[in-house]
Amino acid sequence: MTSSQYFTIKYKIVARFEVEGVVEKPDVIGAVFGQTEGLFGSELDLRELQKSGRIGRIEIEIQSKKDRTEGLIIIPTSLDRVSTAIIAASIESIERIGPCAAKVSLEKIEDVREAKRKAIIKRAKEILKKWDQEVRPEAEEVFREVSEILKVTKAETYGPEKLTSGPNIDLAKEIIIVEGRADVINLLRNGILNVIALEGAKVPQTIVKLTKEKEATALLDGDRGGDLIMKELLQVTNVKYIARAPRGKEVEELTLREIMEALEKKVPARELRKKLKMRPRVLVPKEIVEAAKELEGTLEAILLNEKMERVGRLPVSELAERLKEFEGVDTVVFDGIITQRLVDMASERKIKYLVAARISNVIKQPLNVHLLTFKDIME
């Protein structure tokens, strides 16, 4: 590997191969390109990635002994973590090298930047030690004062899921949602405090709740992982804006200028939903979703109390007449159309949810009744 590659790549995939027979380096290279080609389209094709400089020169370390060959496949990459992991997994799928059966297993994915950081920290310690010996006593007090000013606000945890966040999320009117802890740390380092992390691909209930209460902007990585999280947020939350890191970059590595530019280019969520032909999915208790699935095509209704226990089932044709017979109804799920008459009855009886196949176009909705369709709550 050349020194120029070392300082431009982010990760290094190291995989071990074992072959029952004698093969040479060109056989291994041929297997790497040939048996991974077309697995995930042109975006993750090794030849295309090498042409665009997203992966470097693939190195092979090889040795043969007693009709057996083994060695290492080393692939330097500047891709994001998700794409790098997919490449590593595809290398493990190689079954033959040359004419021989082969077994390939991942040894490690080395973060080249981490090695560079360690070298920098080691050198910084040497510089500080020498500097400390030379610094004048009066300068030490100035240094301490400046250090206090520059201290980074510590990350906190928020909500029952203990999501990594900045301070005082409850007091903030606007929040920024990022993907992980490292993203939060980077924004705090740059003086942006109203930030909270998803901590995974599945959107936590705390985030769902916050997007209903505050103006939320999601600042996501500029990779496929960010694409998937964006779609999930658009489906299950009331996030107002989506901002993205530059393509191929992660939020954790952005400078303050890049962060501000990304936030300035944020796009309203409603425009993205329209472009992607999506609509936000309303999160309701699973009992309501199960009832809706069960009722499709039946022309029947299921009545649920506040504890989501079923208190009745009847034909939709009898719903308006018999609803008053049931006590403690909190939710009505039915395979029919929500009419103004049903809405008025639900309001009078303090029913919170009417969930049906469709909603009539001439509805005046009271504030105390939520009207939903099956499409609103099901994927």
DRENTIBA-496122 format. One record per residue: x, y negated, z negated of N, C-alpha, C in turn. Coordinates in steps of 0.001 Angstrom, whole numbers, padded with zeros to 6 digits, always signed. Each point is the difference from the previous one (the first is absolute). Layout:
BEGIN
XYZXYZXYZ/...
END
This chain:
BEGIN
+000838+001200+000000-000838-001200+000000+000873-001250+000000/-000317-000957+000823+000817-001210+000078-000360-000934-001134/+000920-000909-000285-000256-000937-001100-001146-000932+000317/-000200-000320+001303-001113-000886+000365-001325+000663-000296/-000089+001346+000240-001226+000715-000332-000258-000049-001494/+001053+000183-000790-000143+000092-001443-000733-001208-000565/+000298-001176+000566-000580-001200-000578-001314-000399+000667/-000453+000737+001021-001278-000335+000620-001076+001026-000339/+000382+001232-000311-001005+001016-000301-000510-000137-001429/-001189+000567-000248-000585-000028-001335+000116+001362-000686/-000234+001072+000771+000003+001344-000591+000843+000946+000848/+000437+001087-000610+000759+001018+000706-000602+001357-000348/-000563+000691+001019-000570+001334-000181+001133+001023+000121/+000123+000861-000989+001015+001059+000030-000715+001339-000124/+000080+000824+001054-000662+001301+000016+001046+001096+000249/-000149+001120-000688+000909+001141+000167-000626+001025+000941/+000795+000548+000927-000498+001048+000890+000845+001266-000156/-000669+001143+000174+000650+001309-000046-000448+000793+001217/+000947+000574+000714-000296+000693+001260+000596+001404-000043/-000800+000983+000374+000490+001377+000116+000633+000170+001379/+001257-000400+000139+000690+000047+001276+000944-001177+000118/+000668-000086+001135+000966-001076+000218-000598-001035+000954/-000070-001242-000463-000481-001098+000844+000978-001158-000145/-000162-001004+000881+000875-001158-000025-000827-001278-000168/+000716-001122-000162-000675-001281-000259-001059-000341+001053/+000298+000159+001307-001035-000334+001002-001280+000820-000175/+000138+001256-000477-001187+000821-000244-000856-000609-001111/+000671-000479-001063-000731-000583-001127-000690-001302+000431/+000758-000855+000703-000583-001256+000492-001197+000284+000905/+000138+000981+000882-001096+000359+000907-001229+000449-000757/+000200+000778-001081-001130+000464-000804-000678-001164-000721/+000784-000929-000527-000545-001148-000730-000912-000820+000903/+000487-000317+001219-000821-000804+000912-001117+000823+000632/+000325+001215+000423-000970+000808+000755-001167+000483-000832/+000263+000451-001232-001073+000607-000791-000791-000997-000836/+000411-001266+000005-000814-001031-000677-000729-000886+001000/+000304+000162+001280-000582-000856+001031-001512+000189+000087/-000734-001105-000006-001445+000038+000208-000816+000355-001221/+000634+000240-001163-000754+000393-001189-000898-001129-000499/+000513-001248+000034-000771-001114-000543-000082-001173+000967/+000082+000269+001284-000126-001068+000982+001287-000792+000156/-000047-000983+000886+001204-000766+000351+000524-000844-001154/-000901-000386-000954+000435-000849-001105+001056+000670-000865/-000068+001342-000102+000957+000723-000836+000831+000989+000815/+000116-000237+001300+000842+000845+000845+001466-000406-000199/+000850+000977-000307+001384-000306-000341+000741-000711+001133/-000246+000432+001251+000691-000645+001119-000393-001473+000102/-001302-000268-000133-000473-001381+000105+000515-000839-001173/+000017+000603-001198+000494-000718-001173+001482-000310+000124/+000756+000917+000618+001435-000234+000181+000244-001108+001031/-000838+000001+001057+000129-001050+001018-000253-001385-000592/-000984-000071-000899-000371-001297-000583+000869-000369-001202/+000930+000886-000374+000900-000306-001103-000600+000240-001374/-001178+000687-000084-000610+000264-001293+000650+001191-000700/+000629+000897+000771+000866+001004-000607+001361-000090+000680/+001046+000342-000746+001347-000099+000535+000459+001311+000624/+001293+000099+000218+000592+001193+000599-000134+001171-000968/-000573+001106+000505-000194+001189-000836+001328+000759-000100/+000438+000254-001214+001253+000703-000211-000256+001452-000409/+000863+000878+000456-000095+001428-000325+001320+000448-000629/-000091+000585-001180+001147+000656-000619-000244+001505+000086/+000934+000750+000579-000282+001398+000337+001220+000880-000269/-000270+001228-000437+001064+000986-000147-000575+001398+000204/+000764+000852+000675-000430+001375+000300+000940+000982-000675/-000596+001090-000509+000793+001033-000662-000788+001300-000013/+000650+001081+000485-000598+001339-000009-001384-000003+000662/-000065-000489+001233-001236-000003+000789-001137-000759-000702/+000363-001029-000754-000999-000810-000690+000459-001461+000056/-000909-000899+000286+000331-001420+000113-000856-000797-000976/+000627-000934-000664-000753-000884-000890+000608-001394+000054/-000734-000966-000513+000504-001363+000022-001067-001008-000385/+000264-001263+000321-000899-001095-000370-000416-000808+001222/-001263-000441-000027-000516-000962+000983-000169-001320-000746/+000637-001069+000478-000046-001300-000685-000602-001032+000952/-001147-000565-000428-000728-000951+000850-000133-001332-000730/+000722-001057+000446-000174-001331-000590-001236-000684+000578/-000789-000678-000848-001246-000611+000471-000231-001356-000648/-000621-000891+000766-000428-001298-000552-001519-000068-000100/-000655+001176+000072-001462+000062-000078-000464-000227-001430/-001324-000159-000192-000555-000090-001342-000003+001389-000635/-000363+000058-001286+000078+001261-000741-000943+001075+000543/-001230-000412+000368-000968+000989+000498+000506+000644+001292/+000453-000832+000948+000494+000527+001273+001254+000844-000199/+000877-000430-000906+001217+000771-000279-000351+001373-000556/-000986+000053-000895-000419+001286-000568-000584+000913+001075/-000758-000569+000944-000578+000805+001082+001111+000565+000882/+000993-000827+000332+001139+000482+000791+000702+001139-000729/+000225-000163-001323+000673+001038-000784-000791+001307+000027/-001326-000113-000145-000836+001201+000015+000004+000676+001375/+000027-000808+001067+000010+000578+001353+001312+000734+000281/+001109-000482-000574+001285+000690+000163-000070+001390-000636/-000708+000096-001127-000135+001292-000671-000814+001009+000814/-000740-000490+000997-000833+000909+000804+000795+000731+001091/+001282-000334+000163+000837+000654+001015+000166+001483-000350/-000290+000873+000964+000041+001440-000248+001103+000710+000772/+000486-000638+001063+001064+000617+000785+001043-001048+000361/+001261+000429+000009+001092-000832+000493+000751+000816+001035/+000040-000529+001221+000556+000803+001099-000842+001252+000166/+000618+001152+000141-000760+001251+000160-000324+000677-001331/+000371-000615-001121-000052+000670-001292-001089-000563-000915/-000507+000891-000877-000947-000435-001020+000724-000892-001004/-000703-001004-000496+000634-000960-000899-000949-000397-001117/+000588-000424-001099-000762-000541-001118+000582-001368-000345/-000879-001021-000050+000445-001357-000308-000744-000484-001243/+000740-000520-000967-000617-000496-001234+000602-001351-000380/-000849-000874-000502+000440-001347-000381+000821+000067-001282/+001178-000593+000035+000816-000090-001211-000298-001280-000770/-000071-001120+000708-000268-001258-000683-000308-001092+001023/-000665-001044-000480-000115-001243+000757+000718-001058-000829/+001108-000459+000498+000842-000938-000740-000385-001437+000339/-000227-000800-001028-000284-001434+000192+001340-000724+000133/+000367-000322+001228+001291-000628+000256+000085-001358-000681/-001136-000672-000069-000008-001321-000634+000332+000094-001489/-000437+001120-000628+000292+000186-001416+001498+000129-000225/+000673+000765+000889+001451+000128-000107+000674-001361+000176/-000527-000776+000926+000557-001341+000232-000225-000891-001214/-001205+000109-000587-000298-000801-001182+000948+000335-001151/+000270+001314-000179+000896+000412-001078+001400-000575+000204/+000450+000025+001258+001322-000554+000291+000034-001499-000280/-001081-000691+000359-000077-001443-000232-000026-000306-001498/-000797+000783-000748-000089-000210-001448+001353+000230-000669/+000689+001061+000431+001323+000282-000556+000947-001172+000245/-000011-000506+001235+000869-001133+000335-000424-001262-000757/-001324-000191-000161-000491-001172-000733+000473+000024-001448/+000013+001201-000607+000489+000129-001372+001471-000402-000095/+000785+000411+000996+001419-000366+000015+000167-001510+000114/-000825-000612+000879+000073-001451+000185-000397-000730-001283/-001099+000479-000642-000464-000633-001232+001040+000105-001118/+000644+001178-000085+001004+000202-001042+001153-000992+000166/+000470-000135+001247+001092-000937+000271-000449-001432-000229/-001223-000285+000434-000548-001351-000150-000151-000355-001483/-000480+000981-000782-000216-000215-001421+001306-000362-000707/+001075+000583+000479+001307-000283-000599+000472-001418+000321/-000480-000534+001105+000463-001304+000456-000939-001143-000372/-001269+000310-000298-000998-001045-000200+000291-000816-001268/-000242-001275+000049+000212-000870-001146-001130+000201-001004/+000260-000120-001300-001036+000208-001027-001240-000851+000217/+000192-001272+000424-001178-000863+000182-000883+000468+001152/+000600+000695+000969-000781+000495+001141-000876+001182-000384/+000388+000727-001050-000776+001168-000424-001403-000400-000439/-000122-001119-000713-001304-000465-000455-000880-000382+001178/+000581-000656+001006-000744-000354+001211-000504+001259+000692/+000874+001006+000069-000374+001252+000664-001186+000661-000710/+000026-000001-001340-001094+000610-000758-001322-000714+000265/+000060-001333+000075-001228-000770+000249-000561+000294+001390/+000891+000039+000995-000441+000292+001371-000569+001418+000085/+000625+000955-000688-000471+001385+000018-001414+000106-000538/-000305-000763-001062-001343+000020-000579-001031-000483+001005/+000382-001051+000771-000919-000557+000993-000279+001009+001113/+001063+000741+000379-000105+000894+001147-000516+001388-000340/-000281+000251-001288-000478+001336-000385-001285+000344+000749/-000053+001224+000525-001177+000458+000737-001087+000432-000979/-001217-000421+000253-001114+000433-000827-000114+001523+000037/-000151+000606-001172-000083+001461-000063-001350+000490+000510/+000031+001140+000668-001245+000616+000463-000774+000536-001193/-001327-000035+000112-000871+000529-001043-000848+001124+000585/-000871+000572-000826-000946+001006+000507-001411-000527-000197/-000915+000436+000873-001366-000531-000032-001000+001120+000251/-001101-000036-000744-001097+000932+000222+000265+001384-000558/-001037+000859-000013+000147+001367-000535+001003+000841+000768/+000234-000335+001292+000990+000753+000791+001429-000488-000243/+000137-001062-000840+001313-000593-000313+000742-000395+001280/-000662-000778+000837+000583-000457+001255+001046-001089-000272/+001118+000065+000694+001041-001018-000140-000537-001344+000495/+000225-001057-000796-000557-001303+000377+000847-001123-000570/-000317-001217+000445+000545-001191-000611-000835-000344-001227/+000361-001073-000717-000745-000372-001214-001321-000688+000319/-000912+000090-000956-001247-000781+000032-000848+000224+001243/-000111+001255+000440-000863+000308+001147-001441-000421-000289/-000438+000172-001246-001382-000359-000361-000270-001493+000191/+001026-000842-000193-000196-001446+000096+000112-000523+001433/+000590+000797+000876+000221-000453+001382-001307+000020+000797/-000252-001071+000776-001172-000029+000876+000269+000736+001306/+001273+000014+000411+000402+000693+001223+001080+001018-000354/-000036+001170+000627+001023+001020-000256+000574+000510+001320/+001215+000536-000083+000643+000630+001143+000180+001480-000326/-000505+000862+000870+000098+001449-000198+001135+000530+000864/+000944+000722-000609+001103+000608+000739-000029+001504-000208/+000904+000716+000663-000058+001458-000021+000608+000614-001258/+001178-000459-000425+000671+000686-001083+000736-000909-000962/+000601+000625-001017+000696-000730-001057+001132-000873+000556/+000782+000548+000937+001122-000756+000555-000481-001277+000689/-001190+000049+000624-000575-001188+000642-000344-001065-001050/-000588+000454-001128-000333-000931-001079+001263-000685-000518/+001050+000792-000244+001260-000543-000516+000550-001060+000948/-000062+000263+001313+000534-000956+000963-000787-001303-000013/-001326+000081-000079-000800-001227-000032+000236-000773-001300/+000122+000709-001132+000290-000676-001263+001356-000699+000073/+000973+000676+000621+001339-000576+000149-000054-001305+000797/-000981-000085+000897-000142-001194+000832-001042-000980-000546/-000389+000194-001259-000868-000969-000666-001475+000158+000262/-000416+001109+000610-001428+000256+000267-000506+000951-001062/-000877-000479-000893-000359+000753-001203-001358+000704+000072/-000891-000477+000865-001369+000551+000055-000056+001229+000906/+000802+001006-000330+000164+001158+000872-000261+001293-000763/-000572+000988+000689-000289+001295-000611+000173+001093+001051/+000456+001178-000429+000317+001088+000931-001090+001060+000027/-000174+000616+001162-000938+001112+000155+000534+001273-000654/+001324+000188+000052+000669+001184-000569-000474+001294+000651/-000162+000017+001316-000407+001226+000682-000917-000298+001166/-000273+001038+000814-000832-000179+001189-001477-000141-000358/-000447+000649-001080-001399-000089-000412-000211-001286-000797/-001018-000735+000354-000247-001298-000643-000602+000213-001388/+000658-000498-001074-000524+000171-001359-001270-000820-000222/-000822+000448-000953-001234-000714-000318+000285-001410-000510/+001125-000185-000682+000368-001340-000485+000126-000985+001158/+000601+000443+001107+000148-000864+001178-001363-000284+000617/-000840+001020+000089-001356-000185+000549-000728-001077-000797/+000090+000087-001333-000678-000958-000883+000581-001404+000168/+001321-000110+000049+000629-001321+000123-000378-000700+001300/-000121+000766+001101-000332-000629+001284-001435-000512+000029/-000832+000492-000911-001366-000520-000105-000034-001295-000813/+000981-000148-000902-000009-001135-000928+000890-001160+000446/+001013+000288+000835+000989-001010+000353+000225-000025+001512/+000595-001094+000473+000390-000066+001409+001298+000782+000160/-000073+001123+000688+001146+000913+000077+000601+000027+001402/+001324-000093+000048+000758+000153+001239+000909+001211-000149/-000047+000918+000945+000900+001158-000008+001229-000325+000840/+001179+000158-000584+001268-000203+000711+000650+001379+000131/-000005+000558+001223+000372+001393+000210+001249+000140+000863/+000659+001150-000127+001188+000288+000802-000341+000006+001486/+000986-000314+000821-000209-000027+001449+000290+001337+000652/-000573+001076-000560+000222+001338+000549-001313+000766+000042/+000073+001287+000396-001219+000809+000119-000677+000181-001359/+000820+000122-001056-000583+000105-001338-000852-001210-000323/+000488-001196+000355-000770-001218-000203-001275-000015+000823/+000054+000565+001224-001190+000082+000856-001099+000819-000684/+000398+001155-000566-000974+000896-000631-000598-000627-001258/+000846-000647-000815-000496-000635-001218-000929-001157+000344/+000315-000735+001076-000870-001096+000436-001400+000520+000308/-000090+001099+000738-001311+000550+000357-000768+000447-001240/+000708+000597-000965-000652+000423-001235-000522-001202-000783/+000793-001056-000089-000434-001208-000708-001218-000634+000679/+000029-000041+001340-001124-000583+000733-001276+000798-000212/+000129+001294-000227-001177+000853-000182-000594-000093-001393/+000857-000001-001037-000535+000207-001355+000118-001217-000915/+000528-001135+000480+000112-001175-000862-000580-001231+000676/-000077-001070-000766-000445-001290+000524+001193-000927+000239/+001147+000583+000335+001184-000816+000276-000343-001041+001064/+000479-001242-000183-000407-001083+000895+000959-000195+001163/+001311+000196-000261+001002-000195+001050+000995+001156+000026/+000578+000237+001176+001069+000976+000157+001221-000720+000574/+001141+000131-000677+001273-000534+000492+000968+001169+000148/+000890-000062+000970+000928+001100+000261+001442-000498+000037/+000897+000826-000508+001427-000254+000187+000318+000149+001485/+001094-000596+000472+000380+000199+001405+000104+001485+000321/-000304+000368+001257-000016+001410+000391+001334+000662-000341/-000076+001144-000683+001204+000739-000359+000618-000425-001318/-000565-001047-000638+000540-000460-001275-000959+000334-001138/+000555+000122-001214-000787+000258-001190-000038-001255-000862/-001089-000168-000741-000173-001197-000825+001123-000119-001032/+000482+001138-000496+001038-000025-001039+001305-000634+000478/+000212-000091+001332+001260-000536+000509-000158-001376+000648/-001170-000617-000106-000222-001308+000617+000617-001123-000825/+000493-001018+000687+000447-001228-000658-001225-000861-000308/+000190-001041-000812-001118-000900-000318-000571-000611+001271/+000876-000384+000918-000477-000599+001257-000862+000991+000777/+000436+001259+000057-000770+001020+000732-001328+000288-000690/+000011-000015-001332-001252+000215-000748-000994-001110+000320/+000459-001251-000054-000890-001135+000247-000504-000006+001438/+000865+000356+000947-000432+000061+001406-001074+001070+000185/+000198+001152-000655-000997+001080+000108-001340-000438-000579/+000029-000679-001148-001247-000454-000629-000683-001083+000823/+000785-000837+000662-000585-001044+000864-000707+000598+001207/+000453+001184+000427-000590+000653+001175-001100+001005-000370/-000460-000041-001247-001022+000955-000443-001253-000101+000870/-000670+001134+000150-001175+000097+000874-001219+000338-000854/-001137-000685+000198-001202+000334-000764-000388+001470+000195/-000369+000651-001086-000347+001420+000055-001195+000252+000917/-000935-000937+000026-001195+000202+000832+000369+000084+001483/+001033-000774+000417+000435+000063+001402+000626+001355+000308/+000777+000515-000936+000630+001309+000217-001033+001114+000028/-001003-000091-000885-001052+001023+000005-000742-000012+001338/-000261-001199+000506-000692-000121+001286+000858+000563+001126/+001294-000330-000030+000929+000478+001030+000117+001526-000032/+000043+000555-001211+000153+001453-000155-001343+000727-000015/-001082-000775+000175-001362+000558-000016-000258+000756-001298/+000349-000666-001112-000168+000598-001321-001011-000823-000792/-000505+000610-001029-000808-000722-000972+000434+000476-001378/-000012-000913-000984+000453+000422-001327-000909+001071-000580/+000589+001042-000570-000773+001058-000642-000220-000371-001457/-001267-000001-000442-000332-000371-001367+000229+001209-000903/+000743-000195-001076+000269+001087-000933-001134+000097-001000/-000637+001156-000046-001096+000262-000929+000284+001338-000688/-000693+000302-001107+000211+001301-000654-000196+001159+000969/+000770+001059-000211-000037+001143+000916-001389+000630+000085/-000785-000110-001099-001346+000585+000011-000894-000650+001061/+000222-001303+000236-000782-000705+001025+000400+000486+001393/+001317+000141+000222+000491+000487+001293-000505+001413+000267/+000056+000862-001034-000464+001392+000152-001492+000032+000331/-000770-000857-000658-001442-000051+000263-000270-000443+001435/+000744-001003+000471-000188-000498+001371+000298+001092+001023/+001095+000732-000203+000355+001087+000916-001078+001092-000001/-000517+000283-001174-001015+001057-000151-001319-000383+000666/-000297-001303+000019-001310-000456+000473-000076-000253+001500/+001120-000124+000680-000032-000334+001424-000869+000985+000783/-001009-000558+000682-000882+000824+000821-001158+000640-000731/-000150-000275-001324-001054+000665-000791-001252-000833-000178/+000113-001326+000181-001111-000930-000276-000462+000121-001450/+000967+000174-000909-000294+000087-001427+000815-001022-000782/-000355-000151-001298+000680-000957-000870+000453+000694-001272/+001141-000427-000531+000516+000473-001286+000123-001199-000919/-000522+000138-001241+000037-001078-000983+001048+000337-001060/+000845-000982-000332+001079+000201-000968-000131-001019-001123/+000330+000434-001245+000008-000956-001107+001365-000654-000145/+000202-000800-001050+001243-000745-000171+001209+000915-000177/-000236+001221-000525+001095+000960-000183+000234+000843+001257/-000648-000378+001096+000093+000708+001277-000554+001424-000086/-000989+000185-000886-000708+001276-000098-001271-000085+000850/-000327+001090+000686-001199+000001+000848-001261+000096-000854/-000924-000925+000236-001253-000004-000769-001209+000283+000884/+000238+000150+001305-001131+000312+000867+000402+000164+001451/-000830+000752+000746+000179+000142+001447-001381+000090+000617/-000235-000758+001066-001323-000046+000601+000093-000434+001451/-001055+000221+000784+000002-000444+001394+000050-001525+000080/+000661-000525+001018+000084-001451+000187-001384-000612+000178/-000903+000737+000622-001357-000510+000226-000745-000292-001304/+000432+000633-001120-000663-000212-001295+000782-000945-000903/+001165-000485+000469+000906-000745-000867-000637-001266-000547/-000584-000812+000855-000574-001277-000443-001131+000206-001014/-000799+001050+000194-001148+000252-000875+000418+000611-001338/+001019+000860-000003+000308+000785-001200+001212-000502-000783/+000702-001003+000500+001211-000462-000673-000276-000416-001440/-001173-000587-000224-000335-000474-001347-000210+001137-000991/-000132+001257+000493-000194+001143-000903+001288+000374-000744/+001146-000423+000513+001287+000439-000556+000617-001115-000847/+000462+000377-001199+000615-000952-000917+001536+000055+000116/+000633-001149-000255+001460-000053-000067+000701+000158+001330/-000671-000305+001107+000638+000136+001316+000974-001154+000216/+001251+000349+000317+001039-000997+000252+000313-000121+001486/-000082+001144+000715+000372+000053+001415-000992+000865+000763/-000399-000481+001182-000868+000778+000888+000758+000243+001297/+000199+001270+000337+000664+000378+001243-001041+000724+000855/-000196-000486+001252-001046+000646+000795+000293-000066+001497/-000472+000996+000712+000173+000111+001438-001139-000746+000694/+000113-001329-000003-001049-000822+000595+000487-001421+000186/-000955-000950+000053+000322-001400+000247-000362-000821-001232/+000931-000863-000435-000279-000903-001120-000904-001126+000502/-001197-000082-000566-000971-001030+000388-000108-001049-001098/-000639-001111+000332-000172-001062-000994-000833+000486-001176/-000971+000857+000268-000853+000520-001080+000832+000785-001012/+000918+000865+000497+000851+000782-000899+000967-000896-000761/+000524-001025+000667+000925-000929-000661-000706-000717-001146/-001217-000458+000232-000759-000702-001035-000298+000921-001181/-000343+001259+000296-000275+000965-001072+001260+000284-000809/+001116+000143+000696+001267+000272-000683+000379-001162-000909/-000233-001221+000459+000316-001183-000791-000853-000052-001262/-001281+000304+000138-000921-000011-001143+000382+001051-001030/+000452+001174+000457+000316+001113-000901+001478+000013-000409/+000738-001075+000354+001409-000141-000363+000867+001151+000521/-000320+000453+001202+000820+001007+000680+001177-000724+000655/+001202+000504-000214+001194-000724+000456+000363+000286+001455/-000215+001226+000466+000459+000374+001345-001123+000658+000801/-000147-000450+001230-000803+000702+000999+000961+000406+001116/+000108+001301+000219+000928+000527+001007-000814+000812+000995/+000050-000393+001284-000852+000651+000993+000726+000121+001335/-000686+000684+000935+000585+000170+001330+000116-001335+000725/-001024-000874-000173+000029-001301+000672-000649-001064-000880/+000236-001274+000357-000627-001125-000692-000797-000798+001023/-001225-000337-000337-000834-000797+000896+000630-001373+000231/-000212-000557+001178+000578-001301+000352-000649-001165-000738/-001207+000196-000507-000722-001104-000653-000007+000210-001518/+001175-000046-000596+000121+000235-001432+000469-001266-000697/-000697-000385-001059+000455-001054-000897+000515+000702-001250/+001326+000000-000169+000615+000813-001046+000118-000762-001317/-000568+000559-001107+000182-000625-001310+001417+000246-000511/+000444-000827-000936+001370+000102-000489+000240+001255-000827/-001063+000556-000605+000213+001128-000924-000098+001368+000667/-000185+000064+001318-000089+001290+000699+001047+000052+001113/+000819+001043+000009+001002+000186+001044-000565+000923+001080/+000051-000463+001238-000531+000776+001117+001157+000556+000818/+000033+001322+000161+001093+000654+000728-000562+001023+000972/+000755+000244+001080-000363+001071+000930+000951+001177-000200/-000372+001149+000574+000871+001174-000088+001376-000306+000599/+000006-000794+001086+001290-000326+000648+000891-000835-000912/-000629-000806-000886+000791-000843-000907+000793+000811-001004/-000481+001194-000349+000629+000743-001091+000703+001270+000442/-000183+000366+001282+000625+001237+000497+000955-000314+001127/+001093+000774+000102+000974-000191+001071-000595+000431+001333/
END
